[in-house]
C-alpha cells in the first residue's frame, strides 16, 4: 500500500487518463446558454418562517421540459447578499432546512438543488453521444437552477459560491465553469472524475458501477472502449475543472482512502483547473464521507470580505 507521501507525490502532476474531448468548451457554452435562459418557475412558501430569512420552495422547468425543485433561503436583512449554490451527492438526499440555515450566519442567500429521481447510472444514454447522457441533463438542471437563483430579489449575482460533495462536486465545478458571476467553487471528492483512470484503478461502486455493468453486459470485449470513455469525457469533473475561468477561486478536497472515487480523479480535476487561485486539501484517513475540517475550510473560503 502506498504511503500518504507517495500518494500525494503521484497526484501532484496527474492530469487523468484521457484528455478533455475536442470541442468541450463550445459544446457546453451552447448547452449552458440554453439552460441559463429564462424559464417558467415558481417560488412558493415552504411553511417555515424565522426572523432572519424567508424559506421558499423553487419549482422550475428544465431543458427537457421536466419539473425540478430546489430549496431557497433568502435573508430578510437589507441586501444585496452573496449566494451559495449547494449540491448533494448521488447517494444522499438534499439536506434539511435546519442544516441549510447555517449559511445565513455569514449573510448568504442559499439555493440547494433537489436532484430529480434517476437510476444513478452515469453512463446512461452514452450511445446517443453527449446529448443523450442522463448526467448531462443533471448538469442542465443545476445550470437552470443557478440561472434562476442569480436573479432572485436581494441576490448579488457577482458574488456566487458553488459547493458540492461527490456528484455535487461535479455539479459545483460545472456551474462555476459555466455560470456568469460565480467567483468561488468548492468541490469535495468530485465524482465522477477521470472516468477511465478511476475505473482502471478499481473504482466500481456508486458512480462507477455503471461503467462495470457496461463492460460486463454491453461491451465485454471492450471493442468500443475509446468511444465510450470519449463520450463520458463530456461529463467528467476534470473536464469541467478545465473550463473554470482564470479569475475564479477553487477549494478542492478528497479523502485519500476513498474507494468510490479514487483520489487520483480528484487530483486530475484539481490539476486541470484553469483558475489561477486554487487550494487542495487531502485527508489521509478518510473515505467518501463528510469531513468537519473541510466544512470549516469552506466557511473561511466562502467569505468575500467587506464591499
C-alpha positions in Angstrom: 0.0 0.0 0.0 1.3 3.4 -1.0 2.2 5.8 1.8 0.5 9.2 2.1 3.6 11.0 0.8 3.7 8.6 -2.2 0.0 9.1 -3.0 0.4 12.9 -2.8 3.5 12.8 -4.9 1.8 10.6 -7.5 -1.1 13.1 -7.7 0.9 16.3 -7.9 1.1 16.4 -11.7 -1.6 13.8 -12.7 -4.0 15.1 -15.3 -6.1 12.0 -15.9 -6.0 9.0 -18.3 -7.8 10.9 -21.1 -7.6 14.5 -22.3 -10.8 16.5 -22.4 -12.9 15.9 -25.6 -12.3 18.2 -28.5 -15.0 20.9 -28.7 -15.8 20.5 -25.0 -15.8 24.3 -24.4 -18.0 25.2 -27.4 -20.4 22.3 -26.7 -21.0 23.3 -23.1 -21.1 27.0 -23.9 -24.0 26.4 -26.2 -25.7 24.0 -23.9 -25.3 26.3 -20.9 -26.8 29.2 -22.9 -30.0 27.2 -23.3 -30.0 26.0 -19.7 -29.5 29.5 -18.3 -32.2 31.1 -20.3 -35.3 32.3 -18.5 -37.8 29.5 -18.0 -41.1 29.2 -16.1 -40.6 29.0 -12.4 -42.5 29.4 -9.1 -41.2 30.4 -5.7 -43.6 29.2 -3.0 -43.6 29.5 0.8 -42.1 26.5 2.5 -44.2 26.7 5.7 -41.2 27.9 7.8 -40.7 31.4 8.9 -37.9 32.9 11.1 -36.9 36.5 11.9 -33.8 36.2 9.7 -34.9 34.5 6.5 -37.7 33.6 4.1 -37.8 29.9 3.3 -39.0 29.1 -0.2 -39.5 26.1 -2.5 -38.4 26.8 -6.0 -40.0 24.8 -8.9 -38.8 25.3 -12.4 -38.9 23.6 -15.8 -35.6 22.2 -17.0 -34.3 22.0 -20.6 -36.1 18.7 -21.3 -39.5 20.0 -20.1 -39.4 18.2 -16.8 -40.1 19.9 -13.4 -37.2 20.2 -10.9 -37.2 21.6 -7.4 -34.8 23.4 -5.1 -34.8 24.9 -1.6 -34.2 28.6 -1.3 -33.4 30.7 1.8 -33.4 34.5 1.4 -32.1 36.7 4.2 -34.6 39.3 5.4 -31.8 41.8 6.1 -31.2 44.5 3.5 -29.1 43.2 0.6 -27.7 42.5 -1.8 -26.4 39.2 -0.4 -23.8 36.8 -1.7 -25.3 33.5 -2.9 -24.2 29.9 -2.3 -25.4 27.2 -4.6 -25.4 23.8 -2.8 -25.4 20.3 -4.4 -25.7 16.9 -2.7 -24.1 13.6 -3.5 -25.8 10.9 -5.6 -26.3 8.6 -2.6 -27.6 11.3 -0.3 -30.7 13.5 -0.4 -31.0 17.2 0.0 -30.0 18.4 3.4 -32.8 19.7 5.7 -33.8 23.3 6.2 -32.1 23.4 9.6 -28.8 22.4 8.0 -29.1 25.0 5.3 -29.9 27.7 7.8 -26.2 27.7 8.8 -25.3 29.6 5.6 -27.4 32.6 6.8 -25.0 33.4 9.6 -22.3 34.7 7.2 -25.0 36.6 5.3 -25.7 34.3 2.4 -28.7 33.5 0.3 -28.9 29.8 -0.3 -30.2 27.6 -3.1 -30.0 23.8 -2.9 -30.9 21.7 -5.8 -33.1 18.6 -5.3 -31.7 16.2 -7.9 -34.5 14.6 -9.9 -35.1 10.8 -9.4 -32.7 8.9 -11.7 -31.2 5.4 -12.0 -27.8 6.7 -10.7 -26.1 5.2 -13.8 -23.7 7.9 -15.0 -23.2 6.0 -18.3 -26.9 6.0 -19.2 -27.5 7.3 -22.7 -23.9 7.3 -23.8 -24.8 5.5 -27.1 -26.5 8.8 -28.2 -23.4 10.9 -27.6 -23.1 13.7 -25.1 -26.6 14.9 -25.9 -28.1 11.6 -24.7 -26.3 11.4 -21.3 -28.6 11.5 -18.3 -25.7 13.0 -16.3 -25.6 15.9 -18.8 -29.2 16.5 -18.1 -28.5 16.7 -14.4 -25.9 19.3 -15.2 -28.5 21.2 -17.2 -30.8 21.1 -14.1 -28.0 22.6 -12.0 -27.4 25.3 -14.6 -31.0 26.2 -14.9 -31.4 26.5 -11.1 -28.3 28.7 -11.0 -29.7 30.9 -13.7 -32.8 31.5 -11.8 -31.1 31.8 -8.4 -28.8 34.6 -9.6 -31.9 36.7 -10.5 -33.7 36.4 -7.2 -34.5 39.5 -5.2 -31.7 40.6 -2.9 -29.1 38.4 -4.5 -25.7 39.8 -5.6 -25.0 38.0 -8.9 -21.4 39.0 -8.8 -20.7 37.1 -5.5 -21.7 33.5 -6.1 -20.2 30.4 -4.5 -20.8 26.9 -5.6 -20.4 23.9 -3.2 -20.9 20.2 -3.5 -19.8 16.8 -2.4 -19.3 13.7 -4.6 -21.7 14.1 -7.6 -22.5 17.5 -6.1 -18.8 18.4 -6.5 -19.1 17.8 -10.3 -22.2 20.0 -10.4 -20.4 22.6 -8.4 -17.5 22.6 -10.9 -19.9 22.7 -13.9 -21.7 25.7 -12.5 -18.5 27.5 -11.6 -17.3 26.9 -15.1 -20.4 27.9 -17.0 -22.5 30.4 -14.9 -21.6 34.1 -15.1 -20.8 35.6 -11.7 -19.5 32.5 -9.9 -16.4 33.8 -8.1 -15.7 30.7 -5.9 -16.0 27.0 -6.3 -15.8 24.3 -3.6 -15.8 20.6 -4.5 -15.1 17.7 -2.2 -14.5 14.2 -3.6 -15.8 15.4 -7.0 -17.4 12.4 -8.7 -17.1 11.1 -11.4 -13.6 12.4 -12.1 -11.2 10.8 -14.6 -13.6 8.1 -15.8 -11.1 5.8 -17.4 -8.3 6.3 -14.9 -10.6 5.8 -11.9 -12.2 2.7 -13.3 -8.8 1.2 -14.2 -7.7 2.0 -10.6 -10.5 -0.3 -9.4 -13.5 2.1 -8.8 -16.7 0.0 -9.1 -19.1 1.5 -6.6 -21.5 4.4 -6.7 -20.8 6.4 -9.9 -18.6 3.7 -11.4 -21.0 0.8 -11.0 -22.5 1.7 -14.4 -19.0 1.5 -16.0 -18.5 -2.0 -14.7 -22.0 -3.0 -15.9 -21.3 -1.6 -19.3 -18.2 -3.7 -19.8 -19.9 -6.8 -18.4 -23.2 -6.6 -20.3 -22.8 -4.3 -23.3 -19.2 -4.4 -24.4 -17.5 -7.4 -22.8 -14.6 -7.4 -25.3 -14.1 -3.6 -24.8 -14.4 -3.0 -28.5 -15.9 0.5 -28.1 -13.6 1.5 -25.2 -12.4 4.8 -26.7 -15.8 5.8 -27.9 -17.3 5.0 -24.6 -14.8 7.0 -22.4 -14.6 9.7 -25.0 -18.3 10.4 -24.6 -18.2 10.2 -20.8 -15.5 12.9 -21.0 -18.2 15.5 -21.6 -19.5 14.9 -18.1 -16.2 14.4 -16.3 -15.4 16.6 -13.3 -11.9 17.0 -14.5 -13.2 18.3 -17.9 -15.4 20.9 -16.1 -12.4 22.0 -14.0 -10.5 22.7 -17.2 -13.3 25.2 -18.1 -13.0 27.3 -14.9 -12.5 31.0 -15.6 -9.0 32.2 -14.8 -10.3 34.6 -12.2 -12.3 32.1 -10.2 -11.1 30.6 -6.9 -11.2 26.9 -6.2 -11.1 24.9 -3.0 -10.9 21.2 -3.7 -10.6 18.3 -1.3 -10.5 14.5 -1.1 -10.2 11.6 1.2 -7.2 9.6 0.3 -8.9 6.3 1.3 -11.9 7.0 -1.0 -12.7 3.8 -3.0 -15.9 5.2 -4.5 -13.9 8.0 -6.3 -10.2 7.2 -6.3 -8.1 10.2 -5.2 -6.2 10.4 -8.5 -9.5 11.5 -10.0 -9.7 14.4 -7.6 -6.0 15.2 -8.4 -6.9 15.2 -12.1 -9.7 17.7 -11.6 -7.6 19.9 -9.3 -4.5 19.9 -11.6 -6.6 20.6 -14.7 -8.4 23.6 -13.0 -7.7 26.6 -15.2 -8.1 29.2 -12.4 -5.0 30.9 -11.1 -6.0 30.7 -7.4 -6.7 27.2 -6.1 -6.2 25.1 -3.0 -6.3 21.3 -2.4 -7.0 19.7 1.0 -6.3 16.0 1.3 -7.3 13.7 4.2 -5.2 10.5 4.6 -7.6 8.6 6.9 -11.0 9.4 5.3 -13.1 7.8 2.6 -16.1 9.1 0.7 -17.6 11.0 3.6 -18.3 14.4 5.1 -15.3 15.9 7.0 -15.8 18.6 9.6 -12.4 20.1 8.9 -13.2 20.6 5.3 -16.5 22.3 6.1 -14.6 24.6 8.4 -12.3 25.4 5.5 -15.4 26.1 3.4 -16.7 28.6 5.9 -13.4 30.6 5.8 -13.1 30.2 2.0 -16.6 31.5 1.1 -16.0 34.8 2.8 -15.8 37.8 0.4 -14.8 40.4 2.9 -16.1 43.9 3.1 -17.6 45.5 -0.1 
